[in-house]
Amino acid sequence: MTIRLRLAQQFGAILAVTLLLFALVTYFATQQSRRALFTQSLFKRTLVVGHAYVAGQNDHSDAGEQASYRRYLRQLYRTLPAEQGRVYDAANRLVFREGQGAAKPVPIAWLAQVRRTGSAVLEPDSNYHETVGMLYRDARLGPLVIVASSVDKDSRQQLQQLRHLLVLGLLVSVGVMGVGSWVFAGQALRPLRRIVREVDGITATDLSQRLTRIGGSTDEIGLLTQRFNRLLDRLEAAFAGQRTFVRDASHELRTPLTALIGELEVSLLQAERSPTEYRRVLQSTLDSARQLNELTNGLLQIARASDDPSQVPMAAVRLDELLLQAHEQLLRRHPTRRVDLDFGEADDNAAFTVRGNEALLISAVLNILDNACKFSRDSGGTVTATLARTRTHLTLLIADEGPGLSADDLQQVFVPFFRAASARTVPGHGIGLPLAARIMALHGGTVRVKSEPGQGTQVWLSWPIS
């Protein structure tokens, strides 16, 4: 079922139920109103019957009673359909009756209720036949119960016409609403159909297209268009980054592979070689294989750092102990470098505890320290690592005394495989800082780099305190 048909059905159903409830309320309100008017008319008839009976039994009725009787008679000048009037004495005996048709007996209990309350209405039957009773007191005849009954033919006829009119109006309204809701639903979904056509034209080979916006940006269609265009922006950036990453990775992998293949081919060209030459070829091949291994491990770590954070196991990690582990591994790589550690002042042992993945955090810290050592090699400067705590963050500052970076190079240090001009002679692949940035983002942290040519480089790793 299409959204248009579903909207039309729901809209039509709501209006149909609303109109049905309105028709029912109108019908029953009219029915109750007409019944109240008819009941009031019957009570007036009881007064006429009572006056007529008392006047007939009292030959000495005064002029005022006669005038009252004539006044009621003028008010009720016409006879109601199947009208009957009856009078019951104090012993509930029928002493007077007038009207058309056979008289239906009334319950004794109901007559007692009339005497007790002064007036009462007998429950009407299904043919609009209604009976009312009123207590009439006379000094000579005692308390009399006057009963009047009739059939409300006018209400029956008019309510029947009202039913036919409401049913016909309801059917016509439902038909009109069905057509109208179908048209209005189509107009409301027209922007969505346009969006579908535009989305069909967007392919992975051309992500530069964007959805055109219609109307204001505060309605649902406008917000959907904005969100989808932002999604396309992220997808385009991700595809561009992926293409750049694959190109740069291929280039970096090709360099050691070319060197390895070249050494093996050259060694095979000569039939005989000295043991020293074979050792040189094997050492060169081993160096290329190690370079490939380091590059492959770096690529795998970047891919792992780009995973969903919810899929990466997290636990409490003490940054001071982690820094000591990284320092120990670093000295095995650069035994001649001087690396000073500063842990600041901590109130307790848990002052430098964060929640994260220990293996990834060690990789991030070790990559920054390794870069600092490599770039400080020629200058012989000291690398310092300072761990500090503020009210909201934990920070690790790693500073070196290397050649520094220019402003243009500083803007691209987080691009995978980027190598600054001053670092071309230093071994590496340009994935240390990008990997550290992705690992820190995975942990909700940030990486900030500050550097000037000839002034060394400072890198801040910052973790929020939960």
N, C-alpha and C positions, 0 to 999 in steps of 0.2 A: 504494500500500500504506500502510495506516495505521500510526502508531507503535505502537499496541497490538498489531497483528498482527505487526509486525516484532520487537517485544520478546518476544512469546510464541514466535515461531519461534527467535530467538536463544537464549533461555533454554532452550527444549526441546532445541535442537540441542546445547547445552553439556552438559546433563544426559544426553542420549542417548549422546553420545560418551564421557562419563565412565563411564556404566554399561556400555557396550560394552567399554571398556578393562578395567574391573573384572572383567567376565565372562570375557574372554580370559585375563587374568592368573590368575583362579581355575581355569579349565579347564586351562591348560598347567601350572600348579603342581601340580594334582592328578594330571595325567598323568605328570609327572616323578617325583612322589612314589611313585605306584603302580609305575612302572617300576623305580625303585630297590629297592622292597621285593621285587618279583618277581625281579629280578636277584640279590638277596641270597639268595632262596630257591633259585634255580638253582645258585648256588655251593655251597650246602649239599648239594645233590643230587650235585654232583661228588665231594664227600668220601665220600658214601655209595657211589657207584659205584666210587670208587677203593678204598675199604676192601673192598667186595664182591669186586672183581677180585683184589686182592692176597691176600685171605683164601682165595679159590678156588685161586690158584696156589701158595700156601704152606701145605702141610699141617701145618707145625709152628708155626703162629701161636700166640703166647703168649696168656695169659688177658687181659692188659691190652688188646691189640689187639681181642680178641673183645668185651670190655666196651665199648670205644670204638665199635665197629661197632653194637652193640645200642643204645647211647645215641643215635647219629645216626638209627638206624632208628626209634626211638620219636618223635624230633622230627619226622620226615618220614613220618608214618604213612600218608598218603594219596597216591594217584597223581595227578599233574598231567595236564591234558588234552594228548593227543598227546605225552606225555613220551618222551624217548629219552636213553639214556646210552651213550657210546662211549669206548673206551680206545685210544690210539695209542702204539706203542712208540717207541724212540729213532730208528727208521728211518721214522717217520711212517706205519707200517702199522696198519690197523685190526685189533686183536687181540681186541676184546671189544665186544659191542653188545647192548643190551636196550631194549625199549620198543615203542611202537605205530607202525604205518605204516612206509613206506620211509624209509631214512636219506638225508638230503641230504648230499652231500659238502661238506667244508669246504676252503677254500683252504690250500695248503701254506704260503703266506706268513703266513697268520694263525696256523698252528700254530707257525711259527718265532717269531712275536711272543709267543705264550704261553710258549714255552721261555725267551725272553729276559727277559720282564717278570714271569713267575710267574703272571699271570692276565690275561685279556682278554675283552671282550664283542664278539661279532660284530654288526654293524649289523643291527637287526631289520627284517623286511619289513613290508608294509602290513597284514598280517593278525594283528598282535600276536604273531608267532612270533619267539622270541628264543633265542639260542644263546650259551653262555658256555664258557670253557675255563680249566682250572687245571692247573698243573704239580704232579705228584705224584711224589715221590722214594721209591724203594724200593732198599734195599741190594742185593738179589739181582736184581730186574728192571730196575733203572736208572731214569732219568727217564721218566715216563709223562705223557702229556697226556690229561686226563679232560675229555670234552666232554659237556655236558648241554643239552638244548633242550626247549622246551615252548611251548604257546600260552596266552597270558594271557587266558582267556575272561572271567574275573571283571572284569578292568580294562576289557575291551572292552564288556561289558554295562553296567557302572556309568558309564563315560565317556559311553556313548550316552545313558543316562538323564540324566546331568548336562547334556549338550548340549541335550536337549529341555527340561529344566527352565530352563536359562539363557535359551534362545530365547523360551520362553513368558513368563518373568519380564521379559525385556527388552521384549517387545511390550506386555505389560500396563503396565509402568512408563512406557513412552513415551506410551501413551494417557492414563494418569493425569497425567503431567507436562504433556501438551498442554492438558488441561482446566484443571489447576492454574495453569499459566503464563498462560493466557488470563484467568483470574479475577484473579490477582495483578496482571497488567499493567493490567487495568481499574481495580483499586483504586488502583494507583500513579498512574495518569493522571487519576483523578477530580478532583483539584485543578486540573489543567490545563484540563479541560472546564469547570469552574466559572469559571476565569479567562477563557476564551474567551467564555462567555456574558456576563460582566461587561464585557469589552472591547467586545462588540457593542453594549452600551447606552451607550457613551461616544461623544459626537459633538462636533463643533467648536463647536456652540452651547452645550454644557454640559460644560466641562472640570473642573468641581468634584468630580465623582465620583472615588472611589478604590477600588482593589481591596481586598477584605477579606482579612486574613491568617489563615491556618489553620496551627496547629502552631507550632513554634519558628522563630526567625529565622535559625538557622544552617544549615538544610537548603536544598537547591537551590530548592525551590518558594518558601520564605520569602524567599530572596535575590532571586529573580526578581520577586516581588511588591514588595519594597522598591525595586528598581531601576526597575520600571515606574511606581510611584507617584512616584518622584523625577522620572522623565521627564515625567509628567503635570504635576508642579509647574512644571517648566521651560517646558513648552508653554503652560500656563495663564498664566504670567508673560509669556511671549513674545507670546501673543495679546492680553493686556491692554495690554502696551506698544505693540503694533502699532496697536490701536484708539486708544489715547491719542495715539500719534504721528500717525496719519492725521487725527484730530480737530484736534489743535493745528496741524498743517501746513496743513490746509484753512483754519483760522481765520487763520493768518499770511498765506497766499496771498490770501485774500479781501480783506484790508485794502488792499494796494496796487492790486489789481484794481478794487476799488470806487472808490478815488480816481481811478484812471486813467479808468474809464468815466464817472465823474461829470464830470471835467474836459472830456472829449470831448463829452458830451451838452450841457453848458452852452454850450460853444463853438459848437455847431451850432444852438442855439436862436436866436441872433442872426444876422441876415443879414450885417451888416457889423460889423467890429471893427478897431480900430487895430492897426498893426504891433506896438506895445508889448504889447497884450493878447494877440496871437497868440504873441509870444515868451514871455510868461508862461505861457500854456497849454502850449506846447511844452516849456518848461523843467520845468514840473510833471509833464508826461507822461514826460519823460526821467528825472526823479528816481524816479518810480514804476516805470518799466521797469528802472532800475538796481537798485532795491530788490528787484524780482522776480528779477533775474538773480543778485544776491548770495544771496538765499534759496534759489533753485534750486541754485546751486553748493554751498551748504552742505548741502542735502539729499543731493545726489549724493556729497559727500565722506563724509557719515555712512554712506550705503549702502556705499561702497567700504571704509570702515574696519570694517564689519561682515562683510567677506568672510572666507573661509577663509584663515588665515595662509600656508598652503602655496601659495596661488594669487597671493600678492602678491610681486613681485620684491624681493629683499633684497640689499643690498651693504654694504660698509664705508662708514660715514658719520662724518665728523668734526663733532662738535657745536659746536666753536668756530667753524669756518667756516660751519656752518649758522646759528649765531646771528648772525654778521655779515651773512649774506644776509637774514635776517629783519629785522635792524635797518635795513638799507638800504631794504627795501620799506616798513617801518613809517614811516620818515621821509617817504616820499612821501605817505603817508596823513595823517600828523600832523606837518607840518613845524615847528610851533611847540612841540611837546612835547620835554622833555628826558629822554632815556633813557641811563642809564649802564650800561656793560658791565664786568663783573669776571670775568676768567678764572682767578683764583687762581694757584696755582703748579703747573706741570706739569713732570715730569721729561723728557719727550720729546714729539715732535710727535704721537705716537699715543696720548697719555694720555687724550684725550677721544673716542676712536673707538668707535662701537657699530655693530652690524649692524642695518640697517633700510632702509626706503624713504624716500629723501630728500624726495620731494614731499610725502608724508603728514606727515613729521616737521616740515618747514617750516610746513605748514598748522597743525599743533598749536601750535608755538611762536608763530607769528604771531597766532593767535587769542587766546592768553593775553596777549601784549604789546598787542594792539589793545584788548582789554578794559581792561587797566591804563591805557592812555592815555585812553580814553574816560571812565572813571570818575574820572580825575585831572584832567579838563579844568577843572572849576569851581574846584577847590582850587589848581590850578597847581603841584601837587607834582611831585616827580621820580620817575620809574619806574626801578628798578634790576633788572638781570638778572645773577645771580651763578652761574657755572659752577664746580662743585667735584667732586673725586674722592675717594672713600673706598676702603677695601680691597675692598668688594663692590659698590659702586654708583657711578654717575655721577648727579649731581643738578644741576638748574637751578632756582634760586629766583628768581621774578619777584614783586617787591613794588611796591605803589603806595601813594599817600597819599590815596586816595579816601574816600568816606563809610563804607565797610565794610558788613558784612552782619550781620543779626540771627541768633540761633541757629536760629530756625525757617527762615529763608531759606537758611541754610547747609546744612541737611539736604536741600534740593531743588535745589541748584545743578547737579547732574548729570542732571536731568530735562529732556529736550528741550523748548524753547520756554518754559521757566520764566523769568519776569522778576521780580526782587525789587522791592519797593515803592520802594526808593531808586533803582532803575535804570529806572523807567518813562519818565523824561524823556530818557534816553540812547538814541540810535538803536541798533537791534539787533534780533535775532530770538530770542535765548536758545538758540543752538545752539553757541556757541563752546566752553564747558567740556564739554558732552556729547561734542562731536566730538573734542576733545583727549583725553578719557578713553578713548574707543573706539580712537583711534589708539595711545595708550600701551598699552592692553591688547593690541592687535594685535602690539606689539613686546615684550610681556612686562614692560612697565613699569607704573608707577602714577602717579596724580595725587592730591595732597593739598592741601586748601584750609584756611586758617586766617584768620579775620576777626572783628573786633569793631566795633560801630558807632562811628564817629568815629576808628578807629585804622588804617584802611586794610585791605588784603587781601594775603595772601601765598599764592602758589601754588607747590608743589613738583612738578617733573617728575623722576621717578627711573627710571633704566635699570639693570638688573643687568649686571655685568661678567662676560662669558663666559670 
